[in-house]
């Protein structure tokens, strides 16, 4: 069964829903390590071991940050054998960025 895609609000008049979505997005990317993971994955997909080696983070902490980024569907996951390769979900990242700009009237 396919995973249901998370719906990101596109309207500003939904009772603060857009504000909450932007707030959650900013909380997630405010962490330096999560931001470093996003920037690293802009260069291409990697597995947890590659990410933790490149960023010199413990593997369990790397997995924790990946989980947080996946919670807002900022990362996509592709399984290859026993490995999971992660990449940036540019569609959702752009949508959260657009919502932030719209909210701030930038």
Long-range contacts (C-beta under 8 A, 24 or more apart in sequence): 5-73, 6-72, 6-73, 6-92, 8-92, 8-95, 8-96, 8-99, 9-99, 10-95, 10-99, 12-102, 12-103, 18-99, 18-102, 18-103, 19-103, 21-96, 21-99, 22-96, 22-99, 22-100, 22-103, 24-72, 25-72, 25-96, 25-99, 25-100, 26-100, 28-68, 28-69, 28-71, 28-72, 28-74, 29-74, 31-65, 31-68, 33-57, 33-61, 33-62, 33-65, 34-65, 34-68, 34-69, 37-62, 37-65, 37-66, 37-69, 38-69, 38-74, 38-88, 38-93, 41-75, 41-86, 41-87, 41-88, 42-88, 44-87, 45-78, 45-85, 45-86, 45-87, 46-85, 46-86, 46-87, 47-83, 47-84, 47-85, 47-86, 48-84, 48-86, 51-86, 72-96
